[in-house]
């Protein structure tokens, strides 16, 4: 963290809020600072107390009693007023690219204001004192003091901020120090896994007489070491685990805890709360694991990288939880942390990046669409919901063979288990790359440390290119060229496609893709995966599922945290179609575009927006929202960070 903050301060010295050319000096300096922080592991911070410290090192102002459970901007252009609270996965980056322009601005959160999980604060936005931003909102411009805003883009709801956090929370500095220390221990758990794997095979390596013998022995024992490492208790992905004294109030429980320390990371993001992430290798056996942790998981539940608090989560039979779904989580305010139970009904569907607030439930046979919030508990069963705030959605039921969707025979379950067991292959290959890189560097250092330093970068670049190449080969071998079509869940294609995704996540992503976002190198690799990418494309995400169906024309921009979603999985049927961004088109940060959609030439879709399936965004137009609508009446200019407003630091009037 210290190195990352120091590097960012040096690289970004003198940069102030404003509009700058895409690809210009300022843009590239911001990109370099973010890559530096990422490669140095600052994004793997595991404690909210440490996040506060990191934010201050970057130059941010963090007021007394302010809670920060998301990563701060590397620019340091952040001001959190006294007693304010920023929840998990809030985008505080403070910049985005719109066509040929980089918008860079400061973010100011007033005294005692609250920002809900997975919200996006646009550059230059100001949150007034005592205001509340509902989870999943996108905020532009100024929010008045004491207001309650919700939605993407956020608008006044007409209600008042909640009052559950008004009672003062106790302050115990020793507890906070203890939480920070324990979070460092938790962050070190992956090292424990590596050490366990190395200890398991060290007797076989001890008597190697040369570097070549050591390399052969290490690679031959690598599968066994990998299995030991995988089975060693460790964090699957950085998530928060906020401790504290709970105050139960009713059943189902609504709990307040003194806001403690949580682990956070940068993924869309960045972002994490008291959740458990399912490791990619264990997507099917994880149900028993979650049950052992206290979650109530029914039969035949399908879940990907779901984020939840196990003890407070109830998922009924046949439910489907897509990638990056959030069940429950927690709310912050006034030094308190509040949780409640959440329930997902039988055969319900929660789409990619969908979220269910604490205390809510998804009724039986209901659907919550991509990037959407679950409705209130008064919602009826069998109704579909879209957007933030959610609105009823007409839904066409897919007519499919139940033996391939909800009631597969045993032979299909066995076949799927065999394919999913093959996920160990990319994991072992990924560990082999680490072993090869380490042994090569050690062999060079044995000759000369200066030689190792001189050639170290070239060695790592070569290994990264190998990882990218192996991933591309695996994709073509496993699924070939993809076309717009449909496949039921219980089919060989779906399983092979998921296996190809595992190669991306455990080989290409850590060794190549994450470090090259926004560069021509990433575009080159995506072309080898089948994507059609023109010249001058800025793509700030490596996640282009079903790359053959993605077209990014010359000069297009895909901002951070975006998902070019070429498939949907409603009713357990995978349907795929093309997605196209025209020349010079822009998809704003944390946006999602669904299959068969086209964003026209030089059109802009703003931050945290959802482009519906089959929508055609006209050329040279501006759209925003979840779902999108014309961009009118929403400020898109960057507000100067200078001259803070007095209203931000005062209590709201009645």
C-alpha positions as CSV (number, residue, x, y, z in Angstrom):
1,X,0.0,0.0,0.0
2,X,2.8,2.4,0.9
3,X,4.6,1.7,-2.4
4,X,1.4,2.0,-4.4
5,X,0.4,5.3,-2.8
6,X,3.8,6.8,-3.2
7,X,4.0,5.7,-6.8
8,X,0.6,7.1,-7.5
9,X,1.4,10.5,-5.8
10,X,4.6,10.8,-8.0
11,X,2.9,9.8,-11.2
12,X,-0.1,12.0,-10.7
13,X,1.6,15.0,-9.2
14,X,0.0,18.2,-10.4
15,X,-3.1,16.7,-12.0
16,X,-6.3,18.5,-11.2
17,X,-10.0,17.8,-12.0
18,X,-11.0,18.7,-15.6
19,X,-11.5,17.3,-19.1
20,X,-8.6,15.8,-20.9
21,X,-8.0,14.1,-24.3
22,X,-8.3,10.3,-24.3
23,X,-4.9,8.8,-24.7
24,X,-3.2,12.0,-23.7
25,X,-0.5,12.5,-21.1
26,X,-3.0,12.9,-18.2
27,X,-5.0,9.9,-19.2
28,X,-1.9,7.7,-19.5
29,X,-0.6,8.9,-16.2
30,X,-3.9,8.0,-14.5
31,X,-3.9,4.6,-16.3
32,X,-0.3,4.0,-15.1
33,X,-1.1,4.9,-11.5
34,X,-4.0,2.4,-11.5
35,X,-1.9,-0.4,-13.0
36,X,0.8,0.3,-10.5
37,X,-1.6,0.1,-7.6
38,X,-3.1,-3.1,-9.0
39,X,0.2,-4.8,-9.7
40,X,1.6,-3.9,-6.2
41,X,-1.5,-5.6,-4.6
42,X,-3.0,-2.4,-3.1
43,X,-6.3,-3.6,-4.4
44,X,-6.0,-6.7,-2.2
45,X,-6.4,-4.7,1.0
46,X,-8.3,-6.8,3.5
47,X,-9.5,-4.4,6.1
48,X,-11.6,-1.2,6.1
49,X,-9.3,0.3,8.7
50,X,-6.4,-0.2,6.3
51,X,-8.5,1.3,3.4
52,X,-8.9,4.5,5.4
53,X,-5.1,4.6,5.9
54,X,-4.5,3.9,2.2
55,X,-6.9,6.6,1.1
56,X,-5.1,9.2,3.3
57,X,-1.8,8.1,1.8
58,X,-3.3,8.8,-1.6
59,X,-4.2,12.3,-0.5
60,X,-7.9,11.8,0.3
61,X,-9.6,13.6,3.2
62,X,-11.3,11.2,5.5
63,X,-13.2,12.8,8.3
64,X,-13.4,11.6,11.9
65,X,-15.7,8.6,12.3
66,X,-16.1,8.2,8.5
67,X,-16.4,4.6,7.3
68,X,-14.9,3.6,3.9
69,X,-15.6,0.1,2.7
70,X,-14.6,0.6,-0.9
71,X,-11.4,1.4,-2.6
72,X,-10.5,5.1,-2.9
73,X,-9.5,6.8,-6.2
74,X,-5.8,6.7,-7.0
75,X,-6.0,10.4,-7.7
76,X,-6.8,11.1,-4.0
77,X,-9.7,13.4,-5.2
78,X,-12.1,12.2,-2.4
79,X,-13.5,14.1,0.6
80,X,-15.5,12.1,3.2
81,X,-17.2,14.3,5.8
82,X,-17.3,13.5,9.5
83,X,-19.5,10.4,10.2
84,X,-20.2,9.6,6.6
85,X,-20.4,6.0,5.4
86,X,-19.5,4.5,2.0
87,X,-20.7,0.9,1.6
88,X,-19.2,-1.9,-0.3
89,X,-18.4,-2.0,-4.1
90,X,-19.0,1.8,-4.5
91,X,-17.2,3.2,-7.5
92,X,-15.2,6.2,-6.3
93,X,-12.8,6.2,-9.2
94,X,-13.7,9.7,-10.2
95,X,-13.1,9.4,-13.9
96,X,-14.5,7.9,-17.1
97,X,-13.9,8.2,-20.9
98,X,-16.7,9.6,-23.1
99,X,-15.7,9.3,-26.7
100,X,-12.4,11.3,-27.1
101,X,-12.6,12.9,-23.6
102,X,-11.5,11.8,-20.2
103,X,-13.7,13.3,-17.5
104,X,-11.7,13.6,-14.2
105,X,-13.3,15.0,-11.1
106,X,-13.4,15.1,-7.3
107,X,-16.0,13.4,-5.2
108,X,-17.3,15.0,-2.0
109,X,-19.5,13.2,0.6
110,X,-20.9,15.4,3.3
111,X,-21.2,15.0,7.0
112,X,-23.2,11.9,8.1
113,X,-24.2,11.1,4.5
114,X,-24.6,7.4,3.5
115,X,-23.7,5.8,0.2
116,X,-25.3,2.3,-0.5
117,X,-23.5,-0.7,-1.8
118,X,-22.7,-0.9,-5.5
119,X,-23.4,2.7,-6.2
120,X,-21.4,4.8,-8.7
121,X,-20.4,8.4,-7.9
122,X,-19.7,10.3,-11.1
123,X,-16.8,12.7,-11.3
124,X,-17.6,16.0,-9.7
125,X,-20.6,14.8,-7.7
126,X,-21.5,16.3,-4.3
127,X,-23.5,14.5,-1.6
128,X,-25.0,16.8,0.9
129,X,-24.8,16.4,4.6
130,X,-27.2,13.7,6.0
131,X,-28.2,12.6,2.5
132,X,-28.7,8.9,1.7
133,X,-28.0,7.2,-1.6
134,X,-29.8,3.9,-2.1
135,X,-27.8,0.8,-3.1
136,X,-27.1,0.4,-6.8
137,X,-27.6,4.1,-7.7
138,X,-25.6,6.3,-10.1
139,X,-25.1,9.8,-8.8
140,X,-24.4,12.9,-11.0
141,X,-24.1,16.5,-9.9
142,X,-25.3,17.6,-6.4
143,X,-27.6,15.8,-3.9
144,X,-29.2,18.2,-1.4
145,X,-28.6,17.8,2.3
146,X,-31.0,15.4,4.0
147,X,-32.3,14.0,0.8
148,X,-33.0,10.3,-0.1
149,X,-32.0,9.5,-3.7
150,X,-32.3,6.3,-5.6
151,X,-31.9,4.8,-9.1
152,X,-29.6,5.0,-12.1
153,X,-29.4,7.9,-12.7
154,X,-30.3,8.8,-9.1
155,X,-33.4,10.9,-8.5
156,X,-35.2,12.1,-5.3
157,X,-37.6,9.4,-4.0
158,X,-39.7,11.7,-1.9
159,X,-38.9,9.9,1.3
160,X,-36.6,10.6,4.1
161,X,-33.3,8.9,5.0
162,X,-33.6,5.9,7.4
163,X,-33.1,6.5,11.1
164,X,-32.0,3.1,12.3
165,X,-28.4,4.4,12.8
166,X,-29.1,7.6,14.8
167,X,-28.1,6.2,18.2
168,X,-24.4,6.9,18.7
169,X,-22.2,3.8,18.3
170,X,-19.5,3.0,20.9
171,X,-15.9,3.7,19.9
172,X,-13.3,1.2,20.9
173,X,-9.9,2.0,19.3
174,X,-8.3,-1.3,20.6
175,X,-11.0,-3.3,18.7
176,X,-10.3,-1.4,15.5
177,X,-6.6,-2.1,15.9
178,X,-7.4,-5.8,16.5
179,X,-9.6,-5.9,13.4
180,X,-6.9,-4.4,11.3
181,X,-4.4,-6.9,12.6
182,X,-6.7,-9.8,12.0
183,X,-7.4,-8.6,8.4
184,X,-3.7,-8.7,7.7
185,X,-3.7,-12.4,8.8
186,X,-6.7,-13.1,6.6
187,X,-4.9,-11.4,3.6
188,X,-1.9,-13.7,4.2
189,X,-4.0,-16.9,3.9
190,X,-3.1,-17.4,0.2
191,X,0.5,-17.6,1.3
192,X,-0.5,-20.4,3.7
193,X,-2.0,-22.3,0.8
194,X,1.2,-21.9,-1.3
195,X,3.4,-22.9,1.7
196,X,1.2,-26.0,2.3
197,X,1.6,-27.1,-1.3
198,X,5.4,-26.5,-1.3
199,X,5.7,-28.4,2.0
200,X,3.9,-31.4,0.5
201,X,6.4,-31.8,-2.3
202,X,9.6,-30.4,-0.7
203,X,11.0,-33.9,0.2
204,X,10.9,-34.8,-3.5
205,X,12.8,-31.7,-4.5
206,X,15.4,-31.6,-1.7
207,X,18.0,-33.8,-3.4
208,X,17.9,-32.2,-6.9
209,X,21.5,-31.7,-8.1
210,X,20.9,-29.1,-10.8
211,X,18.4,-26.5,-11.9
212,X,17.2,-28.9,-14.7
213,X,16.6,-31.7,-12.2
214,X,14.8,-29.3,-9.9
215,X,12.6,-28.1,-12.7
216,X,11.7,-31.6,-13.8
217,X,10.9,-32.7,-10.2
218,X,8.9,-29.6,-9.4
219,X,6.8,-29.8,-12.5
220,X,6.1,-33.5,-12.0
221,X,5.0,-33.0,-8.4
222,X,3.1,-29.8,-9.3
223,X,-0.4,-31.4,-9.6
224,X,-0.1,-32.9,-6.1
225,X,1.1,-29.5,-4.7
226,X,-1.8,-27.7,-6.4
227,X,-4.4,-30.0,-5.0
228,X,-3.0,-29.5,-1.5
229,X,-3.0,-25.8,-2.0
230,X,-6.5,-25.7,-3.2
231,X,-7.8,-27.8,-0.3
232,X,-5.9,-25.5,2.2
233,X,-8.3,-23.0,4.0
234,X,-7.9,-19.7,2.3
235,X,-9.9,-16.8,1.0
236,X,-11.5,-17.5,-2.4
237,X,-11.6,-13.8,-3.2
238,X,-11.1,-10.8,-0.9
239,X,-14.4,-10.0,0.8
240,X,-15.3,-8.3,4.0
241,X,-15.9,-10.1,7.3
242,X,-17.0,-7.2,9.6
243,X,-16.9,-8.2,13.2
244,X,-18.7,-6.5,16.1
245,X,-21.2,-6.8,18.9
246,X,-24.6,-7.7,17.3
247,X,-27.8,-6.3,18.7
248,X,-30.7,-8.6,17.7
249,X,-34.1,-6.9,17.4
250,X,-36.5,-9.4,15.8
251,X,-36.9,-12.5,13.8
252,X,-35.9,-12.7,11.0
253,X,-33.0,-11.0,12.5
254,X,-32.2,-7.4,11.9
255,X,-28.8,-6.7,13.4
256,X,-26.8,-3.7,14.1
257,X,-23.0,-4.1,14.7
258,X,-20.4,-1.5,15.4
259,X,-19.0,-0.9,12.0
260,X,-15.7,-2.8,12.1
261,X,-13.2,-3.8,9.5
262,X,-14.0,-5.6,6.3
263,X,-11.9,-7.0,3.5
264,X,-12.2,-5.2,0.1
265,X,-10.9,-5.7,-3.4
266,X,-11.1,-3.9,-6.7
267,X,-13.4,-6.0,-8.7
268,X,-16.1,-3.7,-10.9
269,X,-15.0,-3.6,-9.7
270,X,-14.1,-2.8,-5.9
271,X,-15.9,-3.3,-3.6
272,X,-16.6,-5.8,-1.1
273,X,-18.6,-6.4,1.9
274,X,-19.2,-9.2,4.3
275,X,-19.6,-11.8,1.7
276,X,-18.3,-15.1,0.7
277,X,-17.2,-15.7,-2.9
278,X,-17.5,-19.1,-4.5
279,X,-14.2,-20.1,-6.0
280,X,-14.4,-20.8,-9.7
281,X,-13.0,-24.3,-9.2
282,X,-15.8,-25.3,-6.8
283,X,-18.9,-23.9,-8.5
284,X,-20.8,-27.1,-8.2
285,X,-19.6,-28.7,-4.9
286,X,-19.9,-25.4,-3.1
287,X,-23.5,-26.0,-2.0
288,X,-22.4,-28.4,0.8
289,X,-19.7,-25.9,1.7
290,X,-22.2,-23.1,2.1
291,X,-24.5,-25.3,4.1
292,X,-21.6,-26.1,6.4
293,X,-21.1,-22.4,6.9
294,X,-24.8,-21.9,7.9
295,X,-26.5,-21.0,4.6
296,X,-29.8,-22.8,3.7
297,X,-29.2,-24.0,0.2
298,X,-31.9,-26.1,-1.5
299,X,-31.6,-28.9,-4.0
300,X,-30.5,-28.2,-7.6
301,X,-29.4,-24.6,-6.9
302,X,-27.2,-23.1,-9.6
303,X,-24.8,-20.4,-8.4
304,X,-21.8,-18.7,-9.8
305,X,-19.7,-16.0,-8.0
306,X,-22.5,-15.3,-5.5
307,X,-21.7,-12.9,-2.7
308,X,-23.6,-13.6,0.6
309,X,-23.6,-13.8,4.3
310,X,-24.2,-17.6,4.8
311,X,-26.0,-17.5,8.1
312,X,-28.5,-15.0,6.8
313,X,-29.1,-16.5,3.4
314,X,-31.9,-18.9,2.3
315,X,-31.9,-20.1,-1.3
316,X,-34.7,-22.5,-2.2
317,X,-34.8,-25.5,-4.6
318,X,-33.9,-24.8,-8.2
319,X,-33.0,-21.2,-7.8
320,X,-30.4,-19.7,-10.2
321,X,-27.9,-17.1,-9.1
322,X,-25.8,-15.7,-12.0
323,X,-22.3,-14.1,-11.9
324,X,-21.6,-11.5,-9.2
325,X,-25.0,-11.5,-7.6
326,X,-25.3,-9.9,-4.2
327,X,-27.6,-11.4,-1.5
328,X,-28.2,-9.2,1.4
329,X,-24.9,-7.7,2.3
330,X,-25.1,-4.9,4.9
331,X,-25.8,-1.2,5.4
332,X,-23.6,1.3,7.1
333,X,-24.4,4.4,9.0
334,X,-23.5,6.3,12.1
335,X,-20.8,3.8,13.1
336,X,-23.2,0.9,12.8
337,X,-23.5,-2.0,10.5
338,X,-27.0,-3.5,9.8
339,X,-27.9,-6.9,8.4
340,X,-31.0,-8.9,7.8
341,X,-32.0,-12.2,6.3
342,X,-32.6,-12.7,2.6
343,X,-34.6,-15.4,0.8
344,X,-34.6,-16.6,-2.8
345,X,-37.7,-18.5,-3.7
346,X,-38.0,-21.8,-5.6
347,X,-37.0,-21.6,-9.2
348,X,-36.3,-17.9,-8.9
349,X,-33.6,-16.2,-11.0
350,X,-31.2,-13.4,-10.0
351,X,-29.3,-12.1,-13.1
352,X,-25.7,-11.0,-13.5
353,X,-24.8,-8.3,-10.9
354,X,-28.3,-8.4,-9.5
355,X,-28.7,-7.5,-5.9
356,X,-31.1,-8.2,-3.0
357,X,-31.1,-5.7,-0.2
358,X,-31.0,-6.9,3.4
359,X,-34.5,-8.1,4.5
360,X,-35.8,-8.6,1.0
361,X,-36.8,-11.7,-0.8
362,X,-37.2,-12.9,-4.4
363,X,-40.5,-14.7,-4.7
364,X,-41.1,-18.2,-6.2
365,X,-40.6,-18.3,-10.0
366,X,-39.7,-14.6,-10.1
367,X,-36.9,-13.0,-12.1
368,X,-34.6,-10.1,-11.2
369,X,-32.9,-9.0,-14.4
370,X,-29.2,-8.2,-15.1
371,X,-27.9,-5.2,-13.0
372,X,-31.3,-4.9,-11.3
373,X,-32.4,-4.7,-7.7
374,X,-34.9,-7.0,-6.0
375,X,-38.3,-5.4,-5.3
376,X,-39.9,-4.9,-1.8
377,X,-41.3,-7.8,0.2
378,X,-44.8,-7.0,-1.1
379,X,-43.9,-8.2,-4.6
380,X,-46.0,-11.2,-5.9
381,X,-44.6,-14.6,-7.0
382,X,-43.9,-15.2,-10.6
383,X,-43.3,-11.5,-11.5
384,X,-40.1,-10.3,-13.3
385,X,-38.3,-7.2,-12.4
386,X,-35.9,-4.9,-14.2
387,X,-33.8,-1.8,-13.3
388,X,-32.9,0.3,-10.3
389,X,-35.4,1.0,-8.8
390,X,-37.0,-2.1,-10.1
391,X,-40.1,-2.1,-12.4
392,X,-42.2,-5.0,-13.5
393,X,-40.9,-6.6,-16.7
394,X,-42.8,-8.7,-19.3
395,X,-41.1,-12.0,-19.5
396,X,-41.3,-14.7,-22.2
397,X,-41.0,-18.2,-20.8
398,X,-38.5,-20.4,-22.7
399,X,-40.0,-23.7,-23.7
400,X,-37.3,-26.3,-23.1
401,X,-37.0,-30.0,-22.1
402,X,-37.1,-30.2,-18.3
403,X,-34.6,-33.1,-18.5
404,X,-32.1,-30.5,-19.8
405,X,-33.0,-27.7,-17.5
406,X,-34.5,-28.4,-14.0
407,X,-34.7,-32.2,-13.8
408,X,-31.7,-33.8,-15.5
409,X,-31.1,-37.6,-15.3
410,X,-28.2,-39.1,-13.4
411,X,-26.1,-39.7,-16.5
412,X,-26.1,-36.0,-17.3
413,X,-25.1,-35.2,-13.7
414,X,-22.2,-37.6,-13.9
415,X,-21.1,-36.2,-17.3
416,X,-21.1,-32.7,-16.0
417,X,-19.2,-33.6,-12.9
418,X,-16.4,-35.1,-15.1
419,X,-16.2,-32.0,-17.3
420,X,-16.1,-29.8,-14.2
421,X,-13.4,-31.9,-12.6
422,X,-11.3,-30.9,-15.6
423,X,-11.2,-27.4,-14.2
424,X,-8.2,-28.6,-12.2
425,X,-6.3,-28.6,-15.6
426,X,-6.1,-24.8,-16.0
427,X,-5.4,-24.4,-12.3
428,X,-2.4,-26.8,-12.6
429,X,-1.2,-25.1,-15.8
430,X,-1.5,-21.7,-14.1
431,X,0.6,-22.9,-11.2
432,X,3.1,-24.4,-13.6
433,X,3.6,-20.9,-15.1
434,X,4.4,-19.6,-11.6
435,X,6.9,-22.4,-11.1
436,X,8.6,-21.9,-14.5
437,X,8.9,-18.1,-13.9
438,X,10.3,-18.6,-10.4
439,X,12.8,-21.3,-11.4
440,X,13.9,-19.2,-14.4
441,X,14.5,-16.1,-12.3
442,X,16.3,-18.2,-9.6
443,X,18.5,-19.8,-12.2
444,X,19.4,-16.3,-13.6
445,X,20.0,-15.0,-10.1
446,X,22.3,-17.9,-9.4
447,X,24.5,-16.6,-12.2
448,X,24.1,-12.9,-11.4
449,X,21.5,-10.9,-9.6
450,X,22.0,-8.1,-12.1
451,X,21.2,-10.5,-14.9
452,X,18.0,-11.5,-13.1
453,X,17.0,-7.9,-12.7
454,X,17.8,-7.1,-16.3
455,X,15.9,-10.0,-17.8
456,X,13.2,-10.4,-15.2
457,X,10.7,-8.3,-17.0
458,X,11.3,-10.2,-20.3
459,X,10.8,-13.5,-18.5
460,X,7.5,-12.4,-17.0
461,X,6.3,-10.9,-20.3
462,X,7.1,-14.2,-22.1
463,X,5.2,-16.2,-19.5
464,X,2.3,-13.9,-19.8
465,X,2.2,-14.3,-23.6
466,X,2.3,-18.1,-23.1
467,X,-0.6,-17.9,-20.7
468,X,-2.6,-15.8,-23.2
469,X,-1.7,-18.2,-26.0
470,X,-2.7,-21.3,-24.1
471,X,-6.0,-19.7,-23.1
472,X,-6.8,-18.9,-26.8
473,X,-5.9,-22.5,-27.9
474,X,-8.1,-23.9,-25.1
475,X,-11.0,-21.8,-26.2
476,X,-10.8,-23.0,-29.8
477,X,-10.3,-26.6,-28.8
478,X,-13.2,-26.6,-26.3
479,X,-15.9,-24.6,-28.1
480,X,-14.6,-23.5,-31.5
481,X,-16.2,-20.5,-33.2
482,X,-19.4,-19.5,-31.4
483,X,-22.6,-18.5,-33.2
484,X,-25.9,-16.9,-32.1
485,X,-27.8,-19.9,-30.8
486,X,-29.4,-21.6,-27.7
487,X,-28.2,-24.4,-25.4
488,X,-29.9,-25.8,-22.3
489,X,-27.9,-25.8,-19.0
490,X,-27.5,-29.6,-19.0
491,X,-25.6,-29.8,-22.4
492,X,-22.0,-30.4,-23.2
493,X,-21.6,-27.0,-24.9
494,X,-22.4,-25.1,-21.7
495,X,-20.0,-27.1,-19.6
496,X,-17.2,-26.8,-22.1
497,X,-17.8,-23.1,-22.4
498,X,-17.5,-22.7,-18.6
499,X,-14.3,-24.7,-18.7
500,X,-12.9,-22.3,-21.4
501,X,-13.9,-19.4,-19.0
502,X,-11.8,-21.0,-16.3
503,X,-8.7,-20.8,-18.5
504,X,-9.4,-17.1,-18.9
505,X,-9.8,-16.5,-15.1
506,X,-6.9,-18.6,-13.8
507,X,-4.3,-18.2,-16.7
508,X,-4.9,-15.3,-19.0
509,X,-6.3,-12.9,-16.4
510,X,-3.6,-13.0,-13.7
511,X,-0.7,-13.3,-16.1
512,X,-1.7,-11.1,-19.0
513,X,-5.2,-9.6,-19.3
514,X,-5.5,-7.6,-16.0
515,X,-2.2,-5.8,-16.6
516,X,-3.0,-4.9,-20.2
517,X,-6.5,-3.5,-20.0
518,X,-6.8,-0.4,-22.1
519,X,-3.8,-1.3,-24.3
520,X,-3.3,-2.6,-27.9
521,X,-1.9,-5.9,-26.3
522,X,-5.3,-6.7,-24.8
523,X,-7.1,-6.0,-28.2
524,X,-4.6,-8.3,-29.9
525,X,-5.4,-11.1,-27.5
526,X,-9.1,-10.6,-27.7
527,X,-8.8,-10.9,-31.5
528,X,-7.1,-14.3,-31.0
529,X,-10.2,-15.3,-28.9
530,X,-12.5,-14.4,-31.9
531,X,-13.5,-10.8,-31.1
532,X,-13.7,-8.3,-33.9
533,X,-11.8,-5.3,-32.6
534,X,-11.0,-2.3,-34.8
535,X,-8.1,0.2,-34.6
536,X,-7.8,2.6,-31.7
537,X,-10.3,0.8,-29.4
538,X,-9.9,1.5,-25.7
539,X,-11.2,-1.6,-23.8
540,X,-10.8,-1.4,-20.0
541,X,-12.1,-4.9,-19.3
542,X,-10.8,-8.3,-20.4
543,X,-14.2,-9.9,-19.7
544,X,-15.8,-10.4,-23.2
545,X,-17.6,-13.7,-22.8
546,X,-18.3,-15.5,-26.1
547,X,-15.7,-13.2,-27.8
548,X,-16.8,-14.4,-31.3
549,X,-20.0,-12.5,-30.8
550,X,-18.4,-9.1,-29.9
551,X,-17.7,-6.4,-32.4
552,X,-15.9,-3.2,-31.3
553,X,-15.4,-0.9,-34.2
554,X,-12.6,1.7,-34.7
555,X,-12.2,4.1,-31.8
556,X,-14.9,2.5,-29.6
557,X,-14.6,2.8,-25.8
558,X,-15.5,0.2,-23.2
559,X,-14.9,1.7,-19.7
560,X,-13.9,-0.2,-16.5
561,X,-16.3,-2.6,-14.9
562,X,-18.4,-3.1,-18.1
563,X,-19.9,-6.4,-19.2
564,X,-20.4,-6.9,-22.9
565,X,-23.0,-9.6,-22.2
566,X,-23.5,-11.8,-25.3
567,X,-25.6,-14.4,-23.4
568,X,-28.5,-14.7,-21.1
569,X,-29.5,-17.7,-19.0
570,X,-33.2,-17.3,-18.3
571,X,-35.1,-20.5,-17.5
572,X,-31.8,-22.4,-17.5
573,X,-31.3,-22.0,-21.3
574,X,-28.2,-20.3,-22.5
575,X,-29.1,-18.0,-25.4
576,X,-26.3,-16.1,-27.3
577,X,-26.3,-13.3,-29.8
578,X,-24.1,-10.6,-31.2
579,X,-23.2,-7.3,-29.5
580,X,-21.8,-4.4,-31.5
581,X,-20.3,-1.0,-30.6
582,X,-20.0,1.3,-33.6
583,X,-17.0,3.4,-34.5
584,X,-16.4,5.9,-31.7
585,X,-19.2,4.6,-29.5
586,X,-18.9,4.7,-25.7
587,X,-20.1,2.3,-23.0
588,X,-19.7,4.1,-19.6
589,X,-18.2,2.5,-16.5
590,X,-20.1,-0.4,-14.8
591,X,-22.5,-0.6,-17.8
592,X,-24.0,-3.7,-19.2
593,X,-25.1,-4.3,-22.8
594,X,-27.2,-7.4,-23.5
595,X,-27.3,-9.7,-26.5
596,X,-28.4,-8.5,-30.0
597,X,-27.9,-4.8,-28.9
598,X,-26.1,-2.3,-31.1
599,X,-24.6,1.0,-29.9
600,X,-24.4,3.3,-33.0
601,X,-21.5,5.3,-34.2
602,X,-20.3,8.0,-31.8
603,X,-23.2,7.3,-29.4
604,X,-22.7,7.4,-25.7
605,X,-24.2,5.1,-23.0
606,X,-23.5,6.7,-19.6
607,X,-22.2,5.1,-16.4
608,X,-24.1,2.3,-14.6
609,X,-26.5,1.9,-17.5
610,X,-28.2,-1.2,-19.0
611,X,-28.8,-1.6,-22.7
612,X,-31.6,-4.0,-23.1
613,X,-31.6,-7.0,-25.4
614,X,-32.0,-6.1,-29.0
615,X,-31.9,-2.3,-28.4
616,X,-30.5,-0.1,-31.2
617,X,-28.9,3.0,-29.8
618,X,-29.0,5.7,-32.6
619,X,-25.8,7.3,-33.9
620,X,-24.5,10.4,-32.2
621,X,-27.0,10.2,-29.4
622,X,-26.5,10.1,-25.6
623,X,-28.3,7.7,-23.3
624,X,-28.2,6.8,-19.7
625,X,-30.1,4.8,-17.1
626,X,-31.1,1.3,-15.9
627,X,-32.7,0.6,-18.4
628,X,-31.4,3.4,-20.7
629,X,-33.3,6.5,-21.7
630,X,-32.3,9.8,-23.4
631,X,-29.6,11.7,-21.5
632,X,-31.5,14.9,-20.5
633,X,-31.2,17.1,-17.5
634,X,-28.3,15.2,-16.0
635,X,-25.0,17.1,-15.5
636,X,-22.1,15.6,-17.4
637,X,-19.6,18.3,-16.8
638,X,-16.8,17.9,-14.3
639,X,-17.1,20.1,-11.2
640,X,-14.0,21.6,-9.8
641,X,-12.7,20.2,-6.6
642,X,-11.9,23.6,-5.3
643,X,-14.1,25.8,-3.1
644,X,-16.0,23.1,-1.0
645,X,-19.5,24.1,-0.1
646,X,-20.4,24.9,3.4
647,X,-23.7,23.0,3.1
648,X,-21.7,19.7,2.8
649,X,-20.5,20.0,6.4
650,X,-23.7,21.2,8.0
651,X,-26.6,19.2,9.4
652,X,-29.7,19.1,7.2
653,X,-32.6,21.3,8.2
654,X,-36.0,19.9,8.9
